[in-house]
Amino acid sequence: MAPVPDEHTTHTLPTTGALPPELTGRYFRNGPNPLPGSPAGHWFTGAGMIHGVRISDGRAEWYRNRWIKTPAATGDDRPFLREDGTVDLTATSANTHVIPHAGRILALVEAGLPYELTPDLDTVGPCDFGGQLTTAMTAHPKEDPITGELHFFGYSLRPPFLTYHVLSAAGELIRSTPIDVLGPSMMHDFAITANHVLWLDLPMTANPELMVTGGMPFAWNDNYPARIGVMPRNGSSADVRWIEIDSCYVFHVANAAENPDGTIAFDAVRYTPAMIQKVWHGIGGHAELTDAQANAPTSLHRWVLDPVRGTARESALGAESVEFPTIDDGLTGLPNRFVYTVGSNLAGGVRGIVKYDLRDGSTDRHLLEDTWQPGEAVFVPAQDGDAEDAGWLLSVISSDTGAPSELLVLDATDLAAGPVASVHLPRRVPSGFHGSWITDAELAG
Ligand SMILES: [Fe+2]
């Protein structure tokens, strides 16, 4: 996780194996990389840095790493929380995700506005869509694969605690509507289906005492119920059907889809109350550990939601400890068969990429040597091939020894076969968060 000290560009990238010629575009990955000399602080709050690899015609053309030029990265110490209690939505780190939409590349963090980047990773600046966006923007928006609209939300420490937004396929903010929740809960992700939006109002809430200390002002709250809200996409706050679920936390959603009987299948990585408190403590949060912690895995989990009855039925989709679930984004909100995850503590204690087949319950995996860990596996569909898993998984691997990283390209139909290609990067890439494969067509707008 240790940050790298500077920015770097190289056009000489040895590659093992053969890069699929159809992979033409950019793989960008975001993560915290505090400036040299700055206090370590909370892992979630470090200045965002993108590591990017350009691939074209079977060749890796360049690697660049660049800080996103936010206040966190430029030494501008203006505060996020102003003295009058309002927030500066540009005084953030933009360190969590990077996505294309309507010809723009946006670096995202849930506390503030997106920062727009150029295809060469220079920073354009904060983006409020022509002054229209007046709340923060989640790092996990969902693009509707049919309409091209980008659905997202912003959550806030002050009312309205939650606001739902939609960007058109052309990048215009066409909808913003407040959603009533019970309080200032930390909502990292959400889901859409063909006709609904799912809200995750879960028991990590803002704690006023933590706000004055800086860092992450959220903590586990035993007194806050765990609820999923089911809202018709064209509805508003009054139309949300709230369904209470067993207490838990969710950082990351795999997908959600409507069943023929009117229920909704919602798949995500679930943290038990004990696990989230342990994890939150480990990454520099403020939750206190208790003796009662269980060492439960953060496993892939399914909730079947019945918005008519207001009930939820839960089941585990796997027992192994995984995170960073991804799918073919072309199936966002639609039924999907495969979920790709990053697994820790797999057989023998190693880490790797685990693919779940939700139809037959089987898994396929690429295990790494013991000092190596994979980053999120981003699915890139093949140009031809009808199977849902016809395509490639891209993942940057990092070693505990500080060895130079690699960008792995795996055949998503056969992870166990090992990478079809590996791009050798000039140096270590710290563990980070999320990334995207950005095609040239997407940059054309
Ligand atoms: Fe995330």
Residues whose N, C-alpha, C, O or C-beta is under 5 A from the ligand:
A	BS01	LIG	none
